[in-house]
Amino acid sequence: MCGIAGELRFDNQPADLAAVERITQSLTARGPDACGFNSQGPLALGHRRLKIMDLCEASGQPMVDSALGLSMVFNGAIYNYPELRAELEALGYRFFSEGDTEVLLKGFHAWGEALLPRLNGMFAFAIWQRDVQELFIARDRLGIKPLYLSRTDERLRFASTLPALLKGGDIAGVLNPVALNHYMSFHAVVPAPDTLIAGIEKLPPGTFMRVDANGKSSQHRWWTLEFGASEEEQGYSFEDWQERTLTTLRESVALRHRAAVDVGVLLSGGVDSSLLVGMLREAGAADNLQTFSIGFQDAGGERGDEFKYSDLIAQHYGTRHHQLRIQEKEILEQLPAAFRAMSEPMVSHDCIAFYLLSREVSKHCKVVQSGQGADELFAGYHWYPQVDGAEDPVEAYLNAFRDRSFEEYADTVQQQWVKGDFSGDFVRQHFAQPGADAAVDKALRIDSTVMLVDDPVKRVDNMTMAWGLEARVPFLDHHVAELSARIPAKYKLPDSGKYVLKEAARKVIPAAVIDRPKGYFPVPGLKHLEGDTLNWVRELLTDPSQDRGLYNPAMLDRLFKDPEGQLTPLRGSKLWQLAAVNLWLSEQGL
């Protein structure tokens, strides 16, 4: 687990090591344990290290193998690296370290891009091939680990976060109107390659890129999520799918339990995180298994915690349980720091929850498992049945999921930002792609490969890494994702969704957390804006010093007249969404 950075020049000049050092040092929170740099002519690499799977100095980065002519930086964890190492040793490779980084380096030498499908884990890495003067950059299947790019005619830079790239200089910090439309439509999701800042992109998940020292580049998608049961699975019963689900999840949890001495689980008390606790116990997690839950002040008649259910699981499995209770005053105090930790502005109430929860977890352990992905993979949201039975699935999805129509977007922002209905076009184009025939599968695909990546997954990565904490997400093992895509929708949609997962979970965890109403990490104070929080948001949006020419004053007046009555279709605060952009830009110095 780390922060990575680098620069490749195209103009026959040496890489700007000073810029790479600035970028890399801004990633210190992601890798507090060590720092390293390497410069070779047109290329400079930087690395911040969080020691988890291998503590020895030989695994430090950037890692250079002069005999092979390769050097690399890597962020992530490869869970099946012992098996890959054994294969490479059988091919004659010899190792000087014990961790997964060198396995990646030698695996790339042995297999090239064919290494990628062999990997089980989360990763973003860059490998420089000295003899052909080419940089190879890759990102994991579901985008668990981020990678941001900035390219000019003279150079390419990359880093684990967007704010880090800004530290390199020569980026104007101008907003991208395409991304702004996505942000305002998809509760802050901006699909790759766009970001909110013009001139900075992100490498899409499941993608690799080759760039040479002359600036010639190519990009390829190396993994896609295909829907529909295989021929062998056509006759599977509901019970067969349950068993396959349990077996695949157990393997994923056990694999992610490797090399984790102090283990924690972010426990909301829902099915997903509770199932992880149960499976960790099955996988041999000892009595030091720790669970962590967070709760907030009630607001707007909504309860701010779900301790009733998290306590039930903690008591059932005898975990070392930690409850964190947060008052409104601390939310307001900590929001700026949470926004500084964001690679891109995020508006989900979960962000501050994960930020503060990660602070607490980092005091007790370095590795935590989290249940992100289950809703998107196993159809846990309310809009899937609506799409499944719709005459026009695209419109059904947009009506249920999009925060505002294009017409409302045009009324919300000032005219210079209204360039087109990019969010609507994106959904229409995605639904038209091959690889998923049923309408509900098209919705599941866009959620699991796009919306999941740039909301829950990014949120967990950003907020945990802000505290030097490694988050492992067993539901996003590619075997689990591929299995879920093959399960017929009729086994997912009943019982408010995730039916096959819930029924399988009955064999592991208490029924009380399965049959409960669906919940989440609630932060009512950011949903039902009132009191000091409302005043704080008003100042963010109306202070002349914060005015960036984004929003129509008439729309702001309308929203402030009824802050309780202006929620998005997914029950998020439209005012908070607007304020979050200002806050994030301010915290990034833009």
PEHUCOR-V775970 format. One record per residue. PHI is phi as a letter, one per 40 degrees, with the letter a starting at -180 (999 if undefined). PSI is psi in radians with two decimals (999 if undefined). D_FIRST is the distance of its C-alpha to the first C-alpha in Angstrom with 1 decimal. Layout:
phi,psi,d_first
PHI,PSI,D_FIRST
PHI,PSI,D_FIRST
This chain:
phi,psi,d_first
999,2.22,0.0
a,-3.11,3.7
b,2.33,7.3
b,2.72,9.7
a,2.80,13.5
a,2.89,16.7
a,2.38,20.4
b,2.15,22.9
c,2.58,26.6
b,0.00,29.5
b,0.42,32.4
g,0.32,32.6
b,2.66,31.2
c,2.61,28.4
d,2.59,25.1
c,1.54,24.9
c,-0.56,22.6
c,-0.72,23.5
c,-0.73,22.2
c,-0.64,18.9
c,-0.74,18.6
c,-0.78,19.5
c,-0.82,17.0
c,-0.76,14.1
c,-0.44,15.3
c,-0.13,15.4
c,0.26,11.6
d,-0.67,11.7
c,-0.60,10.9
c,-0.46,7.4
a,1.35,7.0
c,-0.13,10.2
c,-0.43,10.4
a,2.86,11.4
a,2.54,12.5
a,2.70,14.2
b,2.68,16.6
a,2.35,18.7
b,2.27,21.8
b,1.62,24.2
f,-1.99,27.1
c,-0.12,26.2
b,2.41,22.4
b,2.40,20.0
b,2.52,16.2
b,2.63,13.9
a,2.37,10.4
b,2.33,8.8
b,2.34,6.6
b,1.99,5.2
c,2.03,7.0
b,-1.18,7.1
c,-0.43,8.8
a,2.09,10.5
c,-0.15,11.7
c,2.67,14.2
c,-0.43,14.8
c,-0.35,15.6
c,0.15,12.1
c,2.73,11.7
b,2.78,11.4
d,2.45,13.3
c,2.27,14.5
b,2.25,18.2
b,1.67,20.6
c,-0.58,24.0
c,-0.64,25.9
c,-0.22,24.3
g,0.53,24.2
b,2.53,20.5
a,2.66,17.7
a,2.79,14.3
b,2.55,11.0
a,2.35,8.2
b,2.18,5.3
h,-2.74,4.7
a,2.25,6.5
b,1.90,10.2
c,-0.46,12.2
c,0.42,15.4
c,-0.54,14.5
c,-0.69,17.2
c,-0.72,19.8
c,-0.67,19.0
c,-0.74,19.1
c,-0.70,22.5
c,-0.77,23.7
c,-0.65,22.9
c,-0.65,24.5
c,-0.44,27.5
c,-0.07,27.7
h,0.01,28.0
c,2.49,24.5
b,2.51,23.8
b,2.51,20.4
b,-0.03,19.8
b,3.10,16.4
b,-0.08,15.2
c,-2.94,11.8
c,-0.32,10.8
c,-0.85,10.5
c,-0.54,14.2
c,-0.72,15.1
c,-0.80,14.1
c,-0.88,16.1
c,-0.53,19.1
c,-0.66,18.9
c,-0.67,19.4
c,-0.68,22.2
c,-0.72,23.8
b,-0.14,23.6
g,-2.49,22.7
c,-0.32,21.8
c,-0.16,23.0
c,-0.65,19.7
d,-0.85,18.2
c,-0.29,20.3
c,-0.29,19.5
c,2.36,15.8
b,1.92,14.9
i,-2.88,11.5
b,2.32,9.5
a,2.63,8.9
a,2.18,10.1
a,2.81,11.3
b,2.26,14.4
b,2.17,16.7
c,2.21,19.8
b,1.79,22.9
d,-0.77,25.1
c,-0.47,28.3
b,0.01,28.5
f,0.92,26.8
b,2.44,24.6
b,2.29,21.1
b,2.13,19.4
b,2.37,16.8
a,2.70,15.6
b,2.57,14.0
c,2.94,13.7
d,-0.80,17.0
b,0.29,16.6
g,0.60,14.4
c,-0.65,11.6
b,2.30,9.3
c,2.78,11.6
a,2.07,13.3
b,2.55,16.4
b,2.51,19.3
b,2.11,22.3
b,2.37,25.1
b,-3.10,28.6
c,-0.42,31.3
c,-0.44,30.1
a,2.83,26.3
b,2.31,23.1
b,2.65,20.0
a,2.72,16.6
a,2.86,13.7
c,-0.34,10.9
b,2.72,13.6
c,-0.83,17.4
d,-0.54,18.3
c,-0.75,16.5
c,-0.59,18.8
c,-0.51,21.7
c,-0.32,21.2
c,-0.28,22.1
g,3.11,25.5
g,0.36,28.1
b,2.15,26.9
c,-0.45,29.8
g,0.44,28.1
c,2.48,30.7
c,2.62,30.1
c,1.98,30.0
c,-0.54,32.9
c,-0.83,31.6
c,-0.62,28.3
c,-0.69,30.4
c,-0.73,32.5
c,-0.85,29.5
d,-0.82,28.0
c,-0.22,31.4
b,-0.64,32.0
b,0.68,28.8
f,0.93,27.8
g,-0.10,25.4
c,2.24,24.0
b,1.84,24.3
c,2.51,23.9
c,2.55,22.3
c,-0.03,23.1
c,2.69,24.7
b,3.00,23.3
c,-0.35,25.5
b,2.11,25.7
c,2.38,27.9
g,-0.08,26.5
b,2.23,22.9
b,2.99,21.8
b,2.45,18.8
c,2.23,18.4
c,2.69,19.6
d,2.68,17.7
g,0.54,18.7
b,2.53,19.8
b,2.75,19.7
b,2.46,21.4
b,2.32,23.3
b,2.26,24.5
b,3.08,26.8
c,-0.12,28.0
c,-0.03,31.1
g,-0.03,29.1
c,2.30,30.0
b,2.75,27.3
a,2.66,27.1
b,2.40,24.8
b,2.45,24.8
c,2.05,23.8
b,-0.09,22.7
a,2.39,22.5
b,2.73,24.7
c,1.91,25.4
c,2.41,29.0
b,2.64,31.2
h,2.40,34.1
c,2.56,34.8
c,2.95,35.3
d,-0.70,38.8
c,-0.53,38.2
c,-0.04,36.9
d,-0.58,39.8
c,0.18,41.7
c,2.43,38.9
c,3.00,40.1
d,-0.69,38.2
c,-0.61,37.8
c,-0.76,36.3
c,-0.66,33.7
d,-0.81,32.9
c,-0.73,32.5
c,-0.69,30.2
c,-0.83,28.0
c,-0.79,27.8
c,-0.79,27.2
c,-0.71,24.4
c,-0.71,22.6
c,-0.73,23.1
c,-0.69,21.6
c,-0.80,18.5
c,-0.78,18.1
c,-0.70,18.8
c,-0.69,16.3
c,-0.10,13.5
c,-0.12,15.1
c,2.52,14.3
f,0.57,12.9
b,1.77,12.8
c,-0.91,15.5
b,1.93,15.6
b,2.35,15.5
b,2.80,16.2
b,2.28,17.5
c,1.84,18.2
b,1.86,21.9
c,-0.38,24.2
g,0.03,27.0
c,3.13,27.2
c,-0.79,27.3
c,-0.96,23.7
c,-0.58,21.9
c,-0.69,24.9
c,-0.64,24.7
c,-0.71,21.1
c,-0.82,22.5
c,-0.74,25.4
c,-0.54,23.5
c,-0.68,21.1
c,-0.74,24.4
c,-0.61,25.7
c,-0.02,22.7
h,0.21,23.5
d,2.21,21.4
c,-2.98,23.5
c,-0.17,25.3
c,0.20,22.3
c,2.18,21.0
b,2.50,20.5
b,2.60,21.2
b,2.26,21.0
b,2.68,23.4
b,2.56,24.4
a,2.71,27.9
b,2.97,29.7
c,2.43,33.3
c,2.62,35.6
a,2.55,36.9
f,0.49,39.4
g,0.17,40.4
b,2.35,36.9
c,2.46,35.2
c,0.15,31.9
a,2.86,30.4
b,0.68,30.4
c,-0.46,30.3
d,-0.73,33.2
c,-0.66,31.1
c,-0.64,27.9
c,-0.66,30.2
c,-0.81,31.9
c,-0.74,28.8
c,-0.72,27.7
c,-0.67,31.2
c,-0.70,31.6
b,0.01,28.7
g,0.72,29.1
c,2.86,25.6
c,1.73,24.8
c,2.46,25.1
b,2.19,24.3
b,2.33,26.1
b,2.09,25.4
b,2.25,28.4
b,2.30,28.2
c,2.86,31.4
d,-0.71,32.2
d,-0.74,32.3
c,-0.57,28.7
d,-0.87,27.6
c,-0.62,29.5
c,-0.64,28.1
c,-0.24,24.4
d,-0.79,24.7
d,-0.74,24.5
c,-0.68,21.2
c,-0.69,19.8
c,-0.53,21.1
c,-0.50,19.6
c,-0.16,16.1
c,2.28,17.1
c,-0.59,16.5
a,2.68,19.8
c,2.36,22.4
b,2.48,22.2
b,-0.15,25.2
d,2.42,24.4
c,-0.40,25.4
c,-0.39,22.3
d,-0.91,20.3
c,-0.57,21.8
c,-0.85,21.6
c,-0.62,17.9
c,-0.87,17.5
c,-0.63,19.9
c,-0.70,18.8
c,-0.64,15.1
d,-0.78,16.8
c,-0.78,18.8
c,-0.69,16.2
c,-0.31,14.0
c,-0.30,17.3
b,-0.50,17.3
a,2.91,14.1
b,-0.22,10.3
b,2.36,10.1
b,2.49,12.4
b,2.52,14.0
b,2.67,15.8
c,0.38,18.7
c,2.49,18.2
h,-0.37,20.2
c,-0.69,23.1
c,-0.70,25.6
c,-0.57,25.0
c,-0.64,25.0
b,0.31,27.9
g,0.99,30.0
c,0.00,29.7
b,2.77,30.9
c,-0.34,34.6
c,-0.21,35.0
c,-0.78,34.6
c,-0.59,38.2
c,-0.73,39.5
c,-0.69,38.2
d,-0.63,39.3
b,0.24,42.9
c,2.54,43.2
c,-0.65,45.7
b,1.58,43.3
c,-0.61,39.7
c,-0.83,38.2
c,-0.65,40.3
c,-0.73,39.6
c,-0.82,35.8
c,-0.73,36.2
c,-0.59,38.6
c,-0.55,36.4
b,-0.65,33.0
c,2.40,33.7
c,-0.58,34.0
a,2.58,37.1
c,2.94,39.3
c,-0.61,39.6
c,-0.74,42.9
c,-0.64,41.3
d,-0.77,38.5
c,-0.51,41.3
c,-0.41,42.9
c,-0.74,39.8
c,2.81,38.7
c,2.76,41.0
d,-0.60,42.7
c,-0.26,40.7
c,-0.04,37.6
c,1.68,39.5
b,-0.23,39.0
i,2.88,38.9
c,1.19,37.8
c,-0.65,34.4
c,-0.75,32.9
c,-0.75,36.0
c,-0.67,36.0
c,-0.80,32.4
c,-0.75,33.1
c,-0.73,36.4
c,-0.68,34.8
c,-0.76,32.1
c,-0.40,34.7
c,-0.17,36.7
c,2.60,34.2
c,2.95,34.9
h,-0.17,32.7
a,2.05,33.7
c,-0.83,37.4
c,2.54,37.8
d,-0.74,37.3
c,-0.56,35.1
c,-0.59,32.8
c,-0.70,32.6
c,-0.73,31.6
c,-0.64,29.0
c,-0.80,27.6
c,-0.60,27.4
c,-0.72,25.7
c,-0.42,23.1
b,-0.19,22.3
b,-1.13,22.8
c,-0.68,23.4
c,-0.76,20.6
c,-0.77,18.0
b,0.42,19.1
b,-1.50,19.9
c,-0.74,18.5
c,-0.81,15.2
c,-0.69,14.7
d,-0.83,15.9
c,-0.75,13.5
c,-0.89,10.4
c,-0.78,12.2
c,-0.61,13.7
c,-0.74,11.0
c,-0.36,8.6
c,-0.35,11.9
b,0.36,11.9
g,0.71,8.5
b,2.27,8.4
c,2.14,6.5
b,2.21,9.2
b,2.40,10.5
b,1.52,13.6
d,-0.54,16.2
c,-0.32,18.8
c,0.23,16.8
d,2.37,16.9
c,-0.46,19.1
c,-0.67,21.8
c,-0.80,22.2
c,-0.78,22.4
c,-0.66,24.8
c,-0.82,26.9
d,-0.63,27.2
c,-0.37,28.5
c,-0.26,31.1
c,2.22,32.4
d,2.51,35.6
d,-0.51,35.5
c,-0.31,38.5
c,-0.08,36.3
b,-0.67,33.7
c,-0.60,35.9
c,2.87,38.2
f,0.80,37.9
g,0.39,36.1
g,2.86,33.4
f,0.55,30.9
d,-0.86,34.0
c,-0.63,32.9
c,-0.75,29.6
c,-0.78,31.7
c,-0.63,34.3
c,-0.66,31.9
c,-0.42,30.2
c,-0.37,33.7
c,-0.06,33.3
b,-0.79,30.4
b,2.85,30.5
c,2.48,33.5
c,-0.42,35.5
c,-0.55,35.6
c,-0.14,32.1
c,-0.68,32.9
c,0.09,36.2
c,2.84,35.3
c,2.60,35.3
c,2.38,32.0
b,-3.00,29.9
a,3.11,26.7
c,1.67,25.1
c,2.41,28.3
b,1.37,28.6
d,-0.54,32.4
c,-0.39,32.7
c,-0.10,30.8
b,-0.85,32.8
b,1.46,36.2
c,2.15,36.4
a,2.87,39.0
f,-2.41,39.9
c,-0.60,37.7
c,-0.76,34.9
c,-0.74,37.5
c,-0.68,38.8
c,-0.75,35.4
c,-0.69,34.8
c,-0.72,38.4
c,-0.70,37.8
d,-0.64,34.7
c,-0.28,36.7
b,-0.20,40.1
c,2.15,39.6
d,-0.54,41.0
c,-0.29,38.3
c,0.00,35.7
c,2.04,37.7
b,0.28,36.0
g,0.54,38.6
c,-0.79,36.6
b,2.59,38.6
c,2.18,42.3
d,-0.61,43.9
c,-0.67,46.1
c,-0.70,43.1
c,-0.73,41.6
c,-0.75,45.0
c,-0.73,45.2
c,-0.68,41.8
c,-0.38,42.6
c,-0.44,46.0
a,1.18,44.4
c,-0.44,40.7
c,-0.34,40.9
b,0.32,42.4
b,0.90,40.0
c,2.67,37.1
c,2.97,35.5
d,-0.46,36.2
c,0.31,33.0
g,0.56,34.2
c,2.77,32.0
c,2.14,33.6
c,-0.62,34.7
c,-0.77,35.2
c,-0.66,31.7
c,-0.74,30.4
c,-0.73,32.5
c,-0.57,31.6
c,-0.61,27.8
c,-0.86,28.2
d,-0.76,30.1
c,-0.79,27.8
c,-0.79,24.6
c,-0.72,26.6
c,-0.76,27.9
c,-0.38,24.6
c,0.03,23.4
g,0.45,26.7
b,999,28.3
